[in-house]
């Protein structure tokens, strides 16, 4: 199963969402030398013009040197007119002056030292950086002094109490040949299909059916049908399907299933691993092939889509699953949680490495910090409420 960075990022609370978004312009902000008092305008802040809409979120402060030079990072979204939203992170340095009475700190001479777009390829970054720097203010910003002090009190220069999470390793399977992981969460929940003798399993990650007369299971993998009396084992290519499979109703998520009827000739037959608890499947195309990570003692499995490493310093294997690291002395396991004791070489993985994407899950890296910042940006979707485009039909199986 594919790793999901998003699953781990969702653990962080979207603090910025508690503030109303405000459109700001240079006229809304004042110079630190002005006699006019302006309090923190709230976060996130928005700047919109004919070419772009920029929304930027409360900065994470890294350092406040002598309470005069501020250094930090913030997440932002950039939406060029008529195009999709792009998420980014910017590092900045700024001179500051503080109004102690009103608990407000003014930022001026702002320099954006690094602008990063984790989801963009290098060819698109240049134009987006230009658009960002032409839009973002470089003078006369302000932020609550209390926000800054609260932030620097919990940065890397101070002790931080970790959050206790349940990091027990999932059940982990491994295969060097084509395979799939069939997960049924607990006992199978079977729902009858109207006007047929077929029922389908709703608490699984695959299209899984059962013939009520024979109690035989039928599993669809791509356009291949497999069958077995037991979910746990005994899966073989189906030589025929129950006649009622051709009576599946239109819609109701059966359209793709109906494309695989009638049976097609079986080609590559995968192995099927079954689990009734959360599990993961590691796949390699044949025997694992290890490649060197330059500048480190790490090797990674290059003939796999999974993130599998071996550290030559301690001869342990490391895998990244759903944002969490696990370790084992043997490729076959057993695996233990390793996120709190990851070898230092993981932070040295080069940015141009085929495995550079794991840096966002390596504690202490700039990529991991960026991931936390980006997690505060809410995911939004535009829904056209016109009846022709936004409809919902709810069907209940019983009361």
TORKOL-4160 file (C-alpha; in steps of 0.2 Angstrom, whole numbers, padded with zeros to 4 digits, m for minus):
399
<pt num="1" X="0000" Y="0000" Z="0000"/>
<pt num="2" X="0006" Y="0017" Z="m0004"/>
<pt num="3" X="0013" Y="0028" Z="0009"/>
<pt num="4" X="0003" Y="0043" Z="0013"/>
<pt num="5" X="0012" Y="0058" Z="0020"/>
<pt num="6" X="m0005" Y="0067" Z="0021"/>
<pt num="7" X="m0010" Y="0054" Z="0035"/>
<pt num="8" X="0004" Y="0059" Z="0046"/>
<pt num="9" X="0002" Y="0078" Z="0042"/>
<pt num="10" X="m0016" Y="0077" Z="0047"/>
<pt num="11" X="m0011" Y="0075" Z="0065"/>
<pt num="12" X="m0006" Y="0093" Z="0067"/>
<pt num="13" X="m0020" Y="0106" Z="0072"/>
<pt num="14" X="m0024" Y="0120" Z="0059"/>
<pt num="15" X="m0021" Y="0134" Z="0071"/>
<pt num="16" X="m0022" Y="0147" Z="0057"/>
<pt num="17" X="m0040" Y="0142" Z="0053"/>
<pt num="18" X="m0046" Y="0150" Z="0069"/>
<pt num="19" X="m0043" Y="0167" Z="0063"/>
<pt num="20" X="m0053" Y="0176" Z="0049"/>
<pt num="21" X="m0045" Y="0178" Z="0033"/>
<pt num="22" X="m0041" Y="0196" Z="0029"/>
<pt num="23" X="m0037" Y="0205" Z="0013"/>
<pt num="24" X="m0022" Y="0217" Z="0017"/>
<pt num="25" X="m0014" Y="0230" Z="0006"/>
<pt num="26" X="0000" Y="0242" Z="0010"/>
<pt num="27" X="m0012" Y="0255" Z="0016"/>
<pt num="28" X="m0017" Y="0243" Z="0030"/>
<pt num="29" X="0000" Y="0243" Z="0037"/>
<pt num="30" X="0010" Y="0256" Z="0045"/>
<pt num="31" X="0028" Y="0260" Z="0047"/>
<pt num="32" X="0037" Y="0256" Z="0064"/>
<pt num="33" X="0041" Y="0275" Z="0065"/>
<pt num="34" X="0022" Y="0280" Z="0063"/>
<pt num="35" X="0013" Y="0286" Z="0078"/>
<pt num="36" X="m0003" Y="0277" Z="0073"/>
<pt num="37" X="m0006" Y="0261" Z="0082"/>
<pt num="38" X="m0010" Y="0245" Z="0073"/>
<pt num="39" X="m0013" Y="0228" Z="0081"/>
<pt num="40" X="m0010" Y="0211" Z="0074"/>
<pt num="41" X="m0021" Y="0210" Z="0059"/>
<pt num="42" X="m0025" Y="0191" Z="0062"/>
<pt num="43" X="m0020" Y="0176" Z="0051"/>
<pt num="44" X="m0020" Y="0170" Z="0038"/>
<pt num="45" X="m0018" Y="0186" Z="0027"/>
<pt num="46" X="m0023" Y="0188" Z="0009"/>
<pt num="47" X="m0017" Y="0199" Z="m0005"/>
<pt num="48" X="m0026" Y="0198" Z="m0022"/>
<pt num="49" X="m0023" Y="0207" Z="m0038"/>
<pt num="50" X="m0028" Y="0204" Z="m0056"/>
<pt num="51" X="m0014" Y="0191" Z="m0058"/>
<pt num="52" X="m0014" Y="0181" Z="m0042"/>
<pt num="53" X="m0021" Y="0178" Z="m0025"/>
<pt num="54" X="m0008" Y="0175" Z="m0011"/>
<pt num="55" X="m0014" Y="0169" Z="0006"/>
<pt num="56" X="0000" Y="0168" Z="0019"/>
<pt num="57" X="m0001" Y="0160" Z="0036"/>
<pt num="58" X="0006" Y="0164" Z="0053"/>
<pt num="59" X="0025" Y="0163" Z="0053"/>
<pt num="60" X="0034" Y="0150" Z="0063"/>
<pt num="61" X="0048" Y="0160" Z="0072"/>
<pt num="62" X="0066" Y="0151" Z="0072"/>
<pt num="63" X="0076" Y="0165" Z="0081"/>
<pt num="64" X="0074" Y="0183" Z="0087"/>
<pt num="65" X="0092" Y="0189" Z="0088"/>
<pt num="66" X="0094" Y="0202" Z="0102"/>
<pt num="67" X="0075" Y="0205" Z="0099"/>
<pt num="68" X="0080" Y="0215" Z="0083"/>
<pt num="69" X="0083" Y="0203" Z="0069"/>
<pt num="70" X="0068" Y="0190" Z="0066"/>
<pt num="71" X="0071" Y="0174" Z="0057"/>
<pt num="72" X="0057" Y="0162" Z="0053"/>
<pt num="73" X="0046" Y="0153" Z="0040"/>
<pt num="74" X="0028" Y="0153" Z="0034"/>
<pt num="75" X="0017" Y="0143" Z="0023"/>
<pt num="76" X="0007" Y="0151" Z="0009"/>
<pt num="77" X="m0004" Y="0147" Z="m0005"/>
<pt num="78" X="m0002" Y="0155" Z="m0022"/>
<pt num="79" X="m0016" Y="0155" Z="m0035"/>
<pt num="80" X="m0013" Y="0163" Z="m0052"/>
<pt num="81" X="m0029" Y="0169" Z="m0060"/>
<pt num="82" X="m0037" Y="0155" Z="m0070"/>
<pt num="83" X="m0025" Y="0141" Z="m0063"/>
<pt num="84" X="m0024" Y="0129" Z="m0049"/>
<pt num="85" X="m0018" Y="0133" Z="m0031"/>
<pt num="86" X="0001" Y="0130" Z="m0027"/>
<pt num="87" X="0007" Y="0128" Z="m0009"/>
<pt num="88" X="0024" Y="0134" Z="m0004"/>
<pt num="89" X="0035" Y="0138" Z="0011"/>
<pt num="90" X="0046" Y="0154" Z="0012"/>
<pt num="91" X="0060" Y="0158" Z="0024"/>
<pt num="92" X="0063" Y="0176" Z="0029"/>
<pt num="93" X="0074" Y="0188" Z="0039"/>
<pt num="94" X="0068" Y="0205" Z="0045"/>
<pt num="95" X="0073" Y="0219" Z="0056"/>
<pt num="96" X="0060" Y="0223" Z="0070"/>
<pt num="97" X="0054" Y="0237" Z="0081"/>
<pt num="98" X="0042" Y="0233" Z="0095"/>
<pt num="99" X="0028" Y="0243" Z="0103"/>
<pt num="100" X="0028" Y="0235" Z="0121"/>
<pt num="101" X="0013" Y="0245" Z="0126"/>
<pt num="102" X="0002" Y="0237" Z="0112"/>
<pt num="103" X="0012" Y="0221" Z="0111"/>
<pt num="104" X="0015" Y="0223" Z="0093"/>
<pt num="105" X="0031" Y="0220" Z="0083"/>
<pt num="106" X="0034" Y="0228" Z="0066"/>
<pt num="107" X="0044" Y="0220" Z="0053"/>
<pt num="108" X="0053" Y="0230" Z="0040"/>
<pt num="109" X="0067" Y="0227" Z="0027"/>
<pt num="110" X="0060" Y="0209" Z="0025"/>
<pt num="111" X="0071" Y="0198" Z="0015"/>
<pt num="112" X="0064" Y="0181" Z="0008"/>
<pt num="113" X="0079" Y="0170" Z="0009"/>
<pt num="114" X="0072" Y="0155" Z="0002"/>
<pt num="115" X="0055" Y="0151" Z="m0007"/>
<pt num="116" X="0051" Y="0132" Z="m0009"/>
<pt num="117" X="0037" Y="0123" Z="m0018"/>
<pt num="118" X="0038" Y="0105" Z="m0013"/>
<pt num="119" X="0025" Y="0099" Z="m0025"/>
<pt num="120" X="0032" Y="0108" Z="m0041"/>
<pt num="121" X="0045" Y="0102" Z="m0053"/>
<pt num="122" X="0060" Y="0113" Z="m0055"/>
<pt num="123" X="0054" Y="0120" Z="m0072"/>
<pt num="124" X="0039" Y="0128" Z="m0064"/>
<pt num="125" X="0047" Y="0135" Z="m0048"/>
<pt num="126" X="0055" Y="0150" Z="m0056"/>
<pt num="127" X="0039" Y="0158" Z="m0062"/>
<pt num="128" X="0030" Y="0155" Z="m0046"/>
<pt num="129" X="0045" Y="0162" Z="m0036"/>
<pt num="130" X="0044" Y="0178" Z="m0046"/>
<pt num="131" X="0025" Y="0179" Z="m0044"/>
<pt num="132" X="0027" Y="0177" Z="m0025"/>
<pt num="133" X="0041" Y="0190" Z="m0023"/>
<pt num="134" X="0032" Y="0202" Z="m0033"/>
<pt num="135" X="0016" Y="0200" Z="m0022"/>
<pt num="136" X="0022" Y="0198" Z="m0004"/>
<pt num="137" X="0026" Y="0214" Z="0006"/>
<pt num="138" X="0044" Y="0218" Z="0010"/>
<pt num="139" X="0040" Y="0232" Z="0022"/>
<pt num="140" X="0028" Y="0237" Z="0036"/>
<pt num="141" X="0021" Y="0220" Z="0041"/>
<pt num="142" X="0016" Y="0218" Z="0060"/>
<pt num="143" X="0013" Y="0203" Z="0071"/>
<pt num="144" X="0008" Y="0201" Z="0089"/>
<pt num="145" X="0023" Y="0201" Z="0101"/>
<pt num="146" X="0015" Y="0188" Z="0111"/>
<pt num="147" X="0014" Y="0176" Z="0096"/>
<pt num="148" X="0033" Y="0178" Z="0093"/>
<pt num="149" X="0037" Y="0175" Z="0111"/>
<pt num="150" X="0026" Y="0160" Z="0112"/>
<pt num="151" X="0034" Y="0153" Z="0096"/>
<pt num="152" X="0052" Y="0155" Z="0101"/>
<pt num="153" X="0049" Y="0148" Z="0118"/>
<pt num="154" X="0045" Y="0131" Z="0110"/>
<pt num="155" X="0058" Y="0131" Z="0096"/>
<pt num="156" X="0073" Y="0119" Z="0094"/>
<pt num="157" X="0083" Y="0129" Z="0106"/>
<pt num="158" X="0072" Y="0124" Z="0120"/>
<pt num="159" X="0066" Y="0108" Z="0127"/>
<pt num="160" X="0050" Y="0101" Z="0119"/>
<pt num="161" X="0039" Y="0088" Z="0126"/>
<pt num="162" X="0035" Y="0075" Z="0113"/>
<pt num="163" X="0017" Y="0070" Z="0109"/>
<pt num="164" X="0014" Y="0052" Z="0114"/>
<pt num="165" X="0007" Y="0042" Z="0100"/>
<pt num="166" X="0003" Y="0024" Z="0097"/>
<pt num="167" X="0017" Y="0018" Z="0085"/>
<pt num="168" X="0015" Y="0000" Z="0086"/>
<pt num="169" X="0020" Y="m0008" Z="0069"/>
<pt num="170" X="0006" Y="m0014" Z="0058"/>
<pt num="171" X="0006" Y="m0032" Z="0051"/>
<pt num="172" X="0019" Y="m0031" Z="0037"/>
<pt num="173" X="0020" Y="m0044" Z="0023"/>
<pt num="174" X="0033" Y="m0045" Z="0010"/>
<pt num="175" X="0033" Y="m0052" Z="m0008"/>
<pt num="176" X="0046" Y="m0052" Z="m0022"/>
<pt num="177" X="0033" Y="m0056" Z="m0035"/>
<pt num="178" X="0017" Y="m0048" Z="m0040"/>
<pt num="179" X="0005" Y="m0048" Z="m0025"/>
<pt num="180" X="m0010" Y="m0039" Z="m0017"/>
<pt num="181" X="m0015" Y="m0036" Z="0001"/>
<pt num="182" X="m0033" Y="m0040" Z="0004"/>
<pt num="183" X="m0039" Y="m0031" Z="0020"/>
<pt num="184" X="m0056" Y="m0035" Z="0028"/>
<pt num="185" X="m0058" Y="m0025" Z="0044"/>
<pt num="186" X="m0064" Y="m0038" Z="0056"/>
<pt num="187" X="m0077" Y="m0050" Z="0051"/>
<pt num="188" X="m0084" Y="m0047" Z="0033"/>
<pt num="189" X="m0099" Y="m0037" Z="0032"/>
<pt num="190" X="m0110" Y="m0044" Z="0018"/>
<pt num="191" X="m0124" Y="m0033" Z="0009"/>
<pt num="192" X="m0136" Y="m0041" Z="m0003"/>
<pt num="193" X="m0137" Y="m0035" Z="m0021"/>
<pt num="194" X="m0156" Y="m0032" Z="m0025"/>
<pt num="195" X="m0163" Y="m0045" Z="m0037"/>
<pt num="196" X="m0148" Y="m0057" Z="m0037"/>
<pt num="197" X="m0140" Y="m0070" Z="m0027"/>
<pt num="198" X="m0124" Y="m0060" Z="m0025"/>
<pt num="199" X="m0119" Y="m0050" Z="m0010"/>
<pt num="200" X="m0103" Y="m0039" Z="m0008"/>
<pt num="201" X="m0091" Y="m0036" Z="0006"/>
<pt num="202" X="m0092" Y="m0017" Z="0011"/>
<pt num="203" X="m0077" Y="m0017" Z="0024"/>
<pt num="204" X="m0063" Y="m0021" Z="0012"/>
<pt num="205" X="m0051" Y="m0012" Z="0000"/>
<pt num="206" X="m0055" Y="m0022" Z="m0015"/>
<pt num="207" X="m0071" Y="m0027" Z="m0025"/>
<pt num="208" X="m0076" Y="m0043" Z="m0016"/>
<pt num="209" X="m0092" Y="m0053" Z="m0019"/>
<pt num="210" X="m0100" Y="m0069" Z="m0012"/>
<pt num="211" X="m0112" Y="m0081" Z="m0021"/>
<pt num="212" X="m0125" Y="m0084" Z="m0007"/>
<pt num="213" X="m0129" Y="m0101" Z="m0014"/>
<pt num="214" X="m0112" Y="m0108" Z="m0015"/>
<pt num="215" X="m0104" Y="m0097" Z="m0002"/>
<pt num="216" X="m0089" Y="m0095" Z="m0014"/>
<pt num="217" X="m0080" Y="m0078" Z="m0014"/>
<pt num="218" X="m0075" Y="m0069" Z="m0030"/>
<pt num="219" X="m0061" Y="m0055" Z="m0030"/>
<pt num="220" X="m0058" Y="m0043" Z="m0044"/>
<pt num="221" X="m0040" Y="m0038" Z="m0046"/>
<pt num="222" X="m0039" Y="m0026" Z="m0061"/>
<pt num="223" X="m0048" Y="m0037" Z="m0074"/>
<pt num="224" X="m0044" Y="m0053" Z="m0066"/>
<pt num="225" X="m0056" Y="m0063" Z="m0056"/>
<pt num="226" X="m0050" Y="m0074" Z="m0042"/>
<pt num="227" X="m0061" Y="m0086" Z="m0032"/>
<pt num="228" X="m0060" Y="m0095" Z="m0015"/>
<pt num="229" X="m0071" Y="m0103" Z="m0002"/>
<pt num="230" X="m0060" Y="m0095" Z="0012"/>
<pt num="231" X="m0054" Y="m0077" Z="0013"/>
<pt num="232" X="m0038" Y="m0082" Z="0021"/>
<pt num="233" X="m0031" Y="m0094" Z="0008"/>
<pt num="234" X="m0035" Y="m0105" Z="m0007"/>
<pt num="235" X="m0037" Y="m0091" Z="m0020"/>
<pt num="236" X="m0036" Y="m0097" Z="m0038"/>
<pt num="237" X="m0041" Y="m0089" Z="m0055"/>
<pt num="238" X="m0060" Y="m0091" Z="m0058"/>
<pt num="239" X="m0065" Y="m0102" Z="m0072"/>
<pt num="240" X="m0083" Y="m0095" Z="m0072"/>
<pt num="241" X="m0093" Y="m0082" Z="m0063"/>
<pt num="242" X="m0110" Y="m0084" Z="m0055"/>
<pt num="243" X="m0124" Y="m0080" Z="m0068"/>
<pt num="244" X="m0131" Y="m0066" Z="m0057"/>
<pt num="245" X="m0115" Y="m0056" Z="m0059"/>
<pt num="246" X="m0121" Y="m0051" Z="m0076"/>
<pt num="247" X="m0136" Y="m0043" Z="m0067"/>
<pt num="248" X="m0127" Y="m0030" Z="m0057"/>
<pt num="249" X="m0136" Y="m0014" Z="m0057"/>
<pt num="250" X="m0130" Y="0002" Z="m0066"/>
<pt num="251" X="m0121" Y="0014" Z="m0055"/>
<pt num="252" X="m0119" Y="0010" Z="m0036"/>
<pt num="253" X="m0100" Y="0009" Z="m0039"/>
<pt num="254" X="m0102" Y="m0007" Z="m0050"/>
<pt num="255" X="m0099" Y="0001" Z="m0067"/>
<pt num="256" X="m0080" Y="m0003" Z="m0066"/>
<pt num="257" X="m0084" Y="m0021" Z="m0060"/>
<pt num="258" X="m0096" Y="m0024" Z="m0075"/>
<pt num="259" X="m0082" Y="m0019" Z="m0087"/>
<pt num="260" X="m0073" Y="m0035" Z="m0081"/>
<pt num="261" X="m0088" Y="m0046" Z="m0085"/>
<pt num="262" X="m0087" Y="m0058" Z="m0094"/>
<pt num="263" X="m0071" Y="m0067" Z="m0089"/>
<pt num="264" X="m0055" Y="m0063" Z="m0098"/>
<pt num="265" X="m0041" Y="m0075" Z="m0099"/>
<pt num="266" X="m0030" Y="m0074" Z="m0084"/>
<pt num="267" X="m0012" Y="m0067" Z="m0087"/>
<pt num="268" X="m0001" Y="m0062" Z="m0072"/>
<pt num="269" X="m0008" Y="m0070" Z="m0057"/>
<pt num="270" X="m0004" Y="m0061" Z="m0041"/>
<pt num="271" X="m0001" Y="m0069" Z="m0024"/>
<pt num="272" X="m0015" Y="m0063" Z="m0011"/>
<pt num="273" X="m0011" Y="m0059" Z="0007"/>
<pt num="274" X="m0025" Y="m0058" Z="0018"/>
<pt num="275" X="m0027" Y="m0048" Z="0035"/>
<pt num="276" X="m0042" Y="m0043" Z="0046"/>
<pt num="277" X="m0031" Y="m0029" Z="0054"/>
<pt num="278" X="m0022" Y="m0014" Z="0047"/>
<pt num="279" X="m0007" Y="m0020" Z="0037"/>
<pt num="280" X="0006" Y="m0016" Z="0024"/>
<pt num="281" X="0013" Y="m0025" Z="0010"/>
<pt num="282" X="0031" Y="m0022" Z="0004"/>
<pt num="283" X="0034" Y="m0027" Z="m0014"/>
<pt num="284" X="0050" Y="m0029" Z="m0024"/>
<pt num="285" X="0052" Y="m0034" Z="m0042"/>
<pt num="286" X="0062" Y="m0050" Z="m0039"/>
<pt num="287" X="0076" Y="m0051" Z="m0026"/>
<pt num="288" X="0080" Y="m0034" Z="m0018"/>
<pt num="289" X="0092" Y="m0023" Z="m0027"/>
<pt num="290" X="0102" Y="m0011" Z="m0016"/>
<pt num="291" X="0109" Y="0006" Z="m0022"/>
<pt num="292" X="0120" Y="0018" Z="m0013"/>
<pt num="293" X="0114" Y="0034" Z="m0006"/>
<pt num="294" X="0129" Y="0046" Z="m0009"/>
<pt num="295" X="0138" Y="0054" Z="0006"/>
<pt num="296" X="0130" Y="0041" Z="0018"/>
<pt num="297" X="0131" Y="0023" Z="0024"/>
<pt num="298" X="0113" Y="0020" Z="0018"/>
<pt num="299" X="0108" Y="0009" Z="0004"/>
<pt num="300" X="0090" Y="0009" Z="m0003"/>
<pt num="301" X="0080" Y="m0005" Z="m0012"/>
<pt num="302" X="0080" Y="0002" Z="m0030"/>
<pt num="303" X="0068" Y="m0011" Z="m0037"/>
<pt num="304" X="0053" Y="m0006" Z="m0026"/>
<pt num="305" X="0041" Y="0008" Z="m0025"/>
<pt num="306" X="0042" Y="0006" Z="m0006"/>
<pt num="307" X="0054" Y="0016" Z="0005"/>
<pt num="308" X="0066" Y="0002" Z="0011"/>
<pt num="309" X="0084" Y="0006" Z="0017"/>
<pt num="310" X="0098" Y="m0003" Z="0026"/>
<pt num="311" X="0110" Y="0006" Z="0036"/>
<pt num="312" X="0128" Y="m0002" Z="0034"/>
<pt num="313" X="0133" Y="0006" Z="0051"/>
<pt num="314" X="0121" Y="m0005" Z="0061"/>
<pt num="315" X="0116" Y="m0018" Z="0048"/>
<pt num="316" X="0098" Y="m0014" Z="0052"/>
<pt num="317" X="0084" Y="m0012" Z="0039"/>
<pt num="318" X="0072" Y="0003" Z="0039"/>
<pt num="319" X="0056" Y="0006" Z="0031"/>
<pt num="320" X="0044" Y="0021" Z="0030"/>
<pt num="321" X="0026" Y="0017" Z="0031"/>
<pt num="322" X="0012" Y="0031" Z="0032"/>
<pt num="323" X="0025" Y="0043" Z="0038"/>
<pt num="324" X="0032" Y="0032" Z="0052"/>
<pt num="325" X="0049" Y="0023" Z="0052"/>
<pt num="326" X="0051" Y="0005" Z="0058"/>
<pt num="327" X="0067" Y="m0005" Z="0060"/>
<pt num="328" X="0072" Y="m0024" Z="0059"/>
<pt num="329" X="0088" Y="m0034" Z="0059"/>
<pt num="330" X="0080" Y="m0045" Z="0046"/>
<pt num="331" X="0071" Y="m0041" Z="0030"/>
<pt num="332" X="0057" Y="m0052" Z="0035"/>
<pt num="333" X="0054" Y="m0044" Z="0052"/>
<pt num="334" X="0049" Y="m0042" Z="0066"/>
<pt num="335" X="0048" Y="m0023" Z="0065"/>
<pt num="336" X="0049" Y="m0011" Z="0079"/>
<pt num="337" X="0046" Y="0008" Z="0079"/>
<pt num="338" X="0061" Y="0018" Z="0075"/>
<pt num="339" X="0055" Y="0036" Z="0072"/>
<pt num="340" X="0063" Y="0041" Z="0089"/>
<pt num="341" X="0080" Y="0034" Z="0085"/>
<pt num="342" X="0083" Y="0036" Z="0067"/>
<pt num="343" X="0102" Y="0036" Z="0061"/>
<pt num="344" X="0109" Y="0053" Z="0057"/>
<pt num="345" X="0113" Y="0048" Z="0039"/>
<pt num="346" X="0094" Y="0049" Z="0035"/>
<pt num="347" X="0095" Y="0068" Z="0037"/>
<pt num="348" X="0110" Y="0068" Z="0024"/>
<pt num="349" X="0100" Y="0061" Z="0010"/>
<pt num="350" X="0104" Y="0073" Z="m0005"/>
<pt num="351" X="0090" Y="0083" Z="m0012"/>
<pt num="352" X="0092" Y="0076" Z="m0029"/>
<pt num="353" X="0091" Y="0058" Z="m0023"/>
<pt num="354" X="0077" Y="0046" Z="m0029"/>
<pt num="355" X="0073" Y="0045" Z="m0011"/>
<pt num="356" X="0073" Y="0063" Z="m0007"/>
<pt num="357" X="0055" Y="0063" Z="m0003"/>
<pt num="358" X="0057" Y="0053" Z="0013"/>
<pt num="359" X="0066" Y="0069" Z="0020"/>
<pt num="360" X="0049" Y="0076" Z="0025"/>
<pt num="361" X="0047" Y="0062" Z="0037"/>
<pt num="362" X="0065" Y="0063" Z="0044"/>
<pt num="363" X="0065" Y="0073" Z="0061"/>
<pt num="364" X="0075" Y="0089" Z="0061"/>
<pt num="365" X="0076" Y="0092" Z="0042"/>
<pt num="366" X="0070" Y="0107" Z="0034"/>
<pt num="367" X="0058" Y="0096" Z="0023"/>
<pt num="368" X="0050" Y="0090" Z="0039"/>
<pt num="369" X="0047" Y="0107" Z="0046"/>
<pt num="370" X="0040" Y="0113" Z="0029"/>
<pt num="371" X="0028" Y="0098" Z="0030"/>
<pt num="372" X="0022" Y="0104" Z="0047"/>
<pt num="373" X="0019" Y="0122" Z="0040"/>
<pt num="374" X="0010" Y="0116" Z="0025"/>
<pt num="375" X="m0001" Y="0105" Z="0036"/>
<pt num="376" X="m0009" Y="0121" Z="0043"/>
<pt num="377" X="m0016" Y="0126" Z="0025"/>
<pt num="378" X="m0034" Y="0120" Z="0025"/>
<pt num="379" X="m0039" Y="0110" Z="0009"/>
<pt num="380" X="m0053" Y="0119" Z="0000"/>
<pt num="381" X="m0064" Y="0114" Z="m0014"/>
<pt num="382" X="m0077" Y="0124" Z="m0025"/>
<pt num="383" X="m0094" Y="0116" Z="m0026"/>
<pt num="384" X="m0106" Y="0123" Z="m0039"/>
<pt num="385" X="m0123" Y="0123" Z="m0030"/>
<pt num="386" X="m0132" Y="0123" Z="m0047"/>
<pt num="387" X="m0144" Y="0108" Z="m0047"/>
<pt num="388" X="m0137" Y="0101" Z="m0063"/>
<pt num="389" X="m0119" Y="0100" Z="m0056"/>
<pt num="390" X="m0121" Y="0096" Z="m0038"/>
<pt num="391" X="m0133" Y="0081" Z="m0034"/>
<pt num="392" X="m0133" Y="0068" Z="m0021"/>
<pt num="393" X="m0143" Y="0052" Z="m0021"/>
<pt num="394" X="m0143" Y="0042" Z="m0005"/>
<pt num="395" X="m0148" Y="0024" Z="m0005"/>
<pt num="396" X="m0150" Y="0015" Z="0012"/>
<pt num="397" X="m0149" Y="m0004" Z="0014"/>
<pt num="398" X="m0163" Y="m0006" Z="0026"/>
<pt num="399" X="m0169" Y="0007" Z="0039"/>
